[in-house]
Amino acid sequence: MNSSRLKYEGWLYGLAFLAALGFRLIALGGTPLSDSEATLAMQALHIARGASPLLGPQPAYILLTSVLFAIIESTNFLARLIPALVGSALVFAPYFFRQELKPRPALILAFLFAMDPGLASLSRLASGTILAVTFSLFAAGLWTSGRRMIPAGIFAGLALLSGTSFWAGLLTVGLATLFVQGLQARPKTDETEVSSLESPMIAENPIGTTYQLRPALISLVLTLVFVGTLFFIAPNGLSALVSSLPTYLRGWVSPSGMTPARILFTLLVYEPLGIFLAILSLIRGFRTGSPRIIRLSLWLGVALLIGVFYRQSSELVWAVLPMLALAALELSRSLNIFPSERLEVGVVTTALLILLTYIWFDIAAIGLDPFNQFAVATPILGSVQNPRYAILYGAITILIACIAFVAFGWSGRIAWLGSTWAFVIFLAVYSLGTAWGGSGLRYPNGVELWIPDQKPAEADLLLASVNEISDFSMGHEHSQPVTVMGISSPALEWLLRNRDLQLVSTLDPQSTPPMIITPLLDNLSLPSAYRGQDFTWRQRVQYESIQRPEWWRWLVKRQLPRENETIILWARDDLFPDARQNPQ
């Protein structure tokens, strides 16, 4: 029997929050902003400087970040701080659903939220996606737990201001609720089961009266007015709110370049722990007819379909939430090990962990092999299968055989518990490594599928060169102005935000700017002499030409074939000390 509270429950939620902060804050500003991040960050910077720019469809992130820029300064760290803090606070959302999930699964879900690779990656992006997820869950949780109308309305308003991802979540939960109501319409003999199938997200609470809804509506409207306009400092925040729905609908008409197969591949390689436990939970839930599992499965199925056909990896976050909830339910059940079973379960878990580790080493060897081929040619036998693949298949066969022998030799329960915990421990370590890799710390120039676009490759080198030239010529790093010609890159504009920056499409043939950044050119054809240095800027992943061995390599090293965009920094010759000392 589950108690209403767990011992040290509050402290454990605090521990989950600290773990989430660790994954989201360590070296948060260590990598440069990508173009999609810099677009929103520049809008926040313009507001902090007193301008009135046109805002993108994520006003909550822009307006809240502009406050940080105005009070402190504009840095990469502060540009990502609001999503990181809000994404860390997501671990408290399961507490509001303790009545639906029970206390122990809700606590497990908090730790799964803290270490999930997808949630950690989205929390480290300068965008409003994770804001929409967190604020929506908080609004729903406060609504269902104790009828806290005023804070529920505030978080609902913040979720509306968070941008297009809110509409994706609303569509997902709305369609899932319709499917649940369709199941309700079918004749049932068990009235309790019928009444419990109400919503995939909230408990079976009746709709409040108009009097009860009034505080929530008032707080929602006030949040939209005051936060959406930053207390009337940026009134166009409300127009950005209105544009978020058309922007989301436009994404269905002109989807991104990602294919449905790549979307599913993203979920598979980043969420194996959740997928494994969710499958076990679904099997058990449908076998026993659990209404809670049915609701979550409908939510998961609808979210997967929407995420796959919308073709944006960030929208998969609405599928990750019910998947992790199913995983928490199954993991909580797996904790029920009798004292007499612990030795057998420990032996089976240890043996299977050794096999899983060996399998991963073989996968890593395949990925690191520069001549990785599924089949190799021999002078006598012709084309034969690569021995590494044969070893991999053999190890997987031995793993399956060991589980079967335990099931027939000891018991099916020992085999189930031992294999479950072996895969949980192994996949948990994998998830921790993947979450750490998603931060950009393991491979700074690696390809992460959760991120919509790649970060500039040599931004730090370019900025260091500009600062050095300015210091040589004027004695201060930010003194010399910079002209950018023919390059449309918000990330470049953000990189040079603290100096006099001029964006032009063509150069005046009679002008002689001190420093010019251009696409790849042979010369500038200007009156003065210039020295140039090339830098790799954007790198477009060539998904259309990727072969299977290269995906193995990506799984290990996060490297894929890319097409480089080269830009050149031109500096006028008289800015250098050697040119001033030797005029000729």
N, C-alpha and C positions, 0 to 999 in steps of 0.2 A: 504494500500500500504506500502510495506517494504522499509524503507530508507536504503541507503548504509552504514550508520553508526548508532550506538546506542550511547546514551548519557553515558559518563563515561565507554565506552566499554573497553578501555585499563586498567582502574583501576579494572574493574570487572574480567578481565582475570587474573590480578595480585592477586586478592582475591582468585580466584579458585586455583592459583598456591600455595598460602600460605596454603589453606586448604589441598591440596594434600601433601605438605611438612609435615603438622602436622600428617597426617595418616601414612606417610612413615618414618619419622625420629624419632618420639618419641620412646624411649627405643629400638632403632634399634639393638643395640648390647647386649640387655638384655638376649637373649636366645642363647644357643650354636649352632654352625653350624652343620647341618646334614651331612651325608656321601657325598651326591651329592654336597652340597655346599663346603665342605672341600676339595673335590677333585680338584676343580678349584682354590680355595684359596691357596692350597699348591703349585700348579703350579705357581701362581703369586708370592708367597713368594720365591720360588727357583730362579725365574728370578731376583727378587729384591736382592737376595744374590749373584748374579753373576753366577748362574748355567745355564745350557741349557737343561731343562727337555723336554720330549715329551709333547706337548700341546694337550688338548682336543679340540673338534670341536667348541669352542666358544672363539676364540682368542681375540676378542674385549674386553670382560670382563677381561680376564686374563692379557692382556698387560696393559690396563688402570689401573687396580687395582694394578699391580706390581709397577707402578709409585707412588701410594699412600704409599705402603709399604716401598719403598725405601726412600721417603722423610720424612715420619712421623714414623709409626711403624705398625706392623701387629696386628690388633685387630678385634674383631667380627664386630664392628661398621664400620670400614673402609673396611672390606671385603664386606659389603652390601651397602656401600655408593654410588658407581657408579650406580647400578640399582635403588636405591631410588631417586637419583637426576634426572636421565633420565626418570624414571617413573613419577616423578612429572612434568617434562617438557612436558609430553604428553598432558597436558591440553591446550597447545598452538596450537596443531595440528588442531583443528577445525577452527581456525582463517584463515588458508590457504584455507579452503573449504567454505568460506562465500558465494561465488557466487552460489554454488550448493545447500547449505543448507539454505541460507538466514542468515542474521546477528543474529537474536534472537535465532533460533534453534541452531546455532553454539555455541553461548555463553552458552546456557543451556547444550549442549553436553560437554562443558569444565567442568562444575560443576559435571555432571554425571561421567566423567572420574576421577575427583578428589575423589569422594566418593565411587566408585564402589568397592565392596569387592574383586572381582577377580583380578582387576588391582592393587589394594593395596597389596594383598597378593603376587603377582608375583614381585612387586617392592621391596618387603622386602626380596627377595631371592637372594643369591649370585649366579646368573646365567645370561645368556645372552638373556633370552626370552623376557623380557620387552625392552631390548635394540633393538632387532630386530623389535619389533612392533613400537616403537617410531621413530627410524631412518627411517623405511620404510614409515611411514605416513609423516614425514617431507620431505623426498625425493619426494614423490608423490605430496604433497602440494606445495612445491617450484616449481616443474615442471609445475603445472597447473596454479599457480597464478603469473603471471608476467614473466614467462619464466626465472627464476633465475637459469641459467644452472650450474654455478660453485658450489654454495652451494647444489644444488640438486645432483650433482655428488659426492660431499663429503659425504652427508648423505647416498647416495646409497652405497658407498664404506663401510661406517661404518655398514650399514645393512647387507651387504655381510659378514662382519667379525663377525657378532653377533652370527652366528651359525645356528643350524638346524631349528630353528623356522622361519628364513627368508624363507627357502624353503617351509615350510608349508604355509606361507602367499602368496608366489608367486604362488604356485599351486592353492590355493583357489581363488585368484583374476583372475588367468589365466582361470580356468574352468568357473568361473562366466562370464567372458568376452565372452567366446565361446558361452555360453547360450544366452547372450544378442545379439550376432551377429546372432544366429539362429533365434531369434525373429525378427531381422531386415530383415532377408531374406524372411520373410512372407510378402505377399502383404499388404500394408497399404494405406488407403485413405488420412490420415492426414500426410503430409510430415513433419510437425513439430515434431510430435510424433516419427516418424521414426528416425529423426536426433538426437533426444535427448537420444535415447537408445544406448549409446556407451560403457560405462564402468560402473561397479558397484562402482567404486572408484573415478574416475576422471571425469572432465567435458568434454564437447564435443569440444576438441581442436584438430586440425589436427596435424599429425606427422610433426615434424620439419625437416628442410632440413639438409643435411650433415654438412653444415657450422655452423648451429645452434647447432647441436649435438656435435660438436668437443670440445667446452669448458667443457661440462659435462663429456665426455669420458676421457679427459685429467685429470680432477680433480678426477674422479673415480679411474683411474689407479694410480695416485700419492698417493691417500689416501690408496689404497691397499698396495703400496710399502712402504710408510713411516710409517703409523700406523700399518700395518700388520707385520712389522719387528721391530717396536718400534725404528725407525730411525737406523735400522741395528744392534741393540743390540740383538734382538731375531729373527734371520732369519727364524727359524722354525715356526713362526707364519703363514707364507704363506702355509706351508704344512698342518697346522691345518685348514686353510681355505679350502683347496682342500678336506680334509677328511670330511667336514661337510655334503656335499651332500650324499656320501655313507653311512654316519652314519644315516642320515634321512631316506634314502631308506631301510636301514637295520631294522629300526623300524617297517616297514610294514610287514617284514618277521617274526620278533620275537617281537610282541607287548608286552607291559607291562601286569602286572597281573590284571589290571582294566578291568571290563566288560563294554559293551556298556550301560547297564542299570545304572551302577554306574556313568558313564560319564554324562548321561542325568540327573541323580539325583543331581550331583554336580551343573549343570547349574540351575536346578530348585530351590534348596535351597539357592544358593548364589545370584541368579539374578532374584528374583521375581518381582522387580520393573521394570526392563528392559523388562521382558517377558510380564508383564501386559500391559505396554504402547505400546510395539511393536505389540502385537496382535490387539489392538485397531487401531493402525496406518495401519496395513496390511488390516484390514477389510475396513477401509475408503479408502485406496489407491487403492485396487482392485475394489471397487465399483465405484470410480471415474475414474479409469484408469490412475493414476498418474505414469508417466515414472520414476520419482525419486524413488517412493516407489517400483516399480517393480525391478529396478536395485538393490536396497538395499535388497529386499527380496530374489533375486537370490543369492547374495553374502552370505546372512545369511543361506540359505538352503544348499549351497555347503560347507560352513565352518562347519555347524553342521554335515553333513555327514562325512567329513574328520576327524573332531575331534572325532566323535563317533567310527569310524572304526579304527582310529590310536590308540585309547585307551590310550591316555595320556591327563590328565586334563589340562595341561598347553597349549595345542594346541587349547583349546576352546576359547582362547583369540581372535582368528580371527573371531569367531562367536559373541563375546561380542561387538566388534566394530560396525558392522552394526546394531546389536540389539539396542545398545544405541543411534545410529543415528536415528533409527525409533522412539525410545522413546522420543528423543528430539523434533522431528517434531510433535508428538502428544501432548506433554506437552506444546509446544509453542501455539498450536491451542487451548488448554484448558484454556489458559490465557485470551482468548477473551470472557470476561463475561460482559454483559451489566449492567449498574448501576441499572436498575430496577430488575435485577435477583439476585443481590448479597445477599439480605436477605434470599430468598428461598434457594439459593445454600448453604449459610452458615448454615441454619437450617438442611438441608439434610446431609451436610458433618459432622456436629457435631453428629447427631443421629447415622449415620453409623460408625463414629469413635468409639463411645461408644460400639456398637455391636462388632466391630472388636477387640477392646481391651479385651472385655469379652471372645471372641473366643480364643485369644492368651493366656489368663490366664488359660482357660480350657486345651489348648494344653500343657502348662507348667505343669499343675497339672498331666496330663497323663504321661508326660515325667519324672516327679520327683517321681511318684508312684513306689516303689520298687516291688510291686506285680501287675504291669500293665498287665492285660489280657483283650483280646477283649471280652471274655465271662467269667462269673463267675458261679460257681456251688452253688445251693441252695438246702436245704434238701427237700423242698416241690415241687418247680417248676422245679428242675433239672438245666440244663445249661441255663442261661439267659444272655442277653447282659449286658456288664459293664455299669452302669449308667453314667459314665463320657463320654463314647462315645455317649450315647443317648443325653446327654446335648449338646455335640458338634454338633451333627447333627441337633438338634432342633435350636440351635443358628444360624447355617448356613441357615436353612430354613426360620427363621424369617428375616434374612438379605435379602435374595432374595425376600421375600414377601414385605418388606419395599420398596425396589427399584421398584417393580412392582406397588405398590399402588401410589407411587409418580409419576410414569410415566402415570398412568391412571387418577390420581386425579389432578395433576398440569400440567405437560407437559413432553414429552420425553426428551426435552433438559435439563430441570431442573434435571431430574433423571440421565441423562448422566453426566452432569457437577458435581453434588453432589457426585455421586458414584465414578467418576474418581478422584476427589480431596480427597475423604476419603481414597481410596486405595493408592493414591500417598503419602499422608502424613504418613499413617500407614506403608507402605512398605519402605518409605524413612527412617523412624526411625529404622525399622528392618535392612535395608542395612547399616546404620551407625553402629549399634551394631555388625553386622556381619563383617564389615570391621575392627572394633576395635578388635573383637575377633580373626580375622585372623592375627593380629599382634603378637599374643601370650601373650598379656598383661592380658586378662580376665581369660584365662585358660592356664597357662604356659605349662602344659602337655596335652593339649587337642589335639584331632585329627582334622586336617583341610584337606579337600579333595583337595584343590588347591596345597598343598605341596606334592612333589613326595615321600618323605620318612620322617619318624618321626625323631625328634631331640633326642639326647641322654637324658635319663631321669635324671641321677644324675651326669652329667659332672662337675658341680660346686663343689659338695661334693668330688668327686674324686680329682680334682685339688687342693682343699683346703687341703686335707689329704696329698697329695704329697708335697705341699709347707711346711706344718707344720713339716713333718718328716725331710725334708731337712734343715729347720731352726733349729730344735732341735739338729741335728747332726753336721752341718757345720756352722751354724750361718747365712746362706743366703738361701732364698727360692729356688734359681735356681742352687745350687751348686751340689747336688747329681744327678748322672745319673740315668736314668730309662731304663729298658729293657722290651720290649713288646714281649711276646712269644705266637705264635699261634693265633693271633687276627688280622684280616684284616679289619681295620676300619680307613679310612681317617680322620674321626672326632676325633678319639683318637690321631692320629698323629698331627692334628692341635692343639688339646688341650695342648699337651706337646711340642709345637714347640720351645719354648724359653729355652729349656734345652738340655743336652746331651742325645739323644734318640737313642736307638739301637733296631732294629726290627729283630727278629730271629724266626725261625720255631721250633727249639728245643733248650734246654739248655745244655750247657756243664756240665756234672756231677761233674767236679772238680772246677767249677767257683762258686763264691759267690757274685753276683751283689748286690748292696745296696737295690735297689727296683725293683720288678718284677711285671708286670701285666700279668695275664694269664686268660684263661677261667676257668670255675668252676672246681677246682681240690681239692683233699683231702690234698695233701702235695706235696712238690717240690722235695723231695729226693736229697737234696743238703747237702754238709758237714756242713754248718752253720744252726743255728736255725732261723726260720722266724715266724713273726706274720702276719696274714692275715685278711683282711676286705673285705666283698663282697659289690658290687655296682650293681645296675640295669643300664645296658647300653642301648642297643637298644630294642625297643618294636615293635614287628610286629603285626599289626592289623589282627585279625582272621576274615576276611571278609566272608569266606566260611561258618562260623558257626553262623553268626549274625541273630537273630530273629527280627521280626517286633517291639516288645516293646523296643528293644535296640536302634533302629533307632529313636524312639520317644525321648528316653533319650539323644541320641546324639544331636538331634535338640535343646535341652535345655542346656545341660551341656558339649557337645562335648566329651563325653566319650564313648568308645567302648571296647569290650573285646580284650585284647592284650596278646601276648605271650612274656614274658620277657627273655632277654639274660643277664645272670649274669656273671660279671667278678670279679676277686679278685686282690686286691693290696697287695702284699707281701712285707714286710719291714724286713730287717735283724735285729735280736734281739738286737745287740749291738748299733743300732742307737738311741734307746730310753734312756732317762735320767735315768729311774729306773733300766735298765739293767746295765748301766755303774756304778751306785752307788752300786749295789748288784750283783757282777759278778756271784755268784753261782745261 
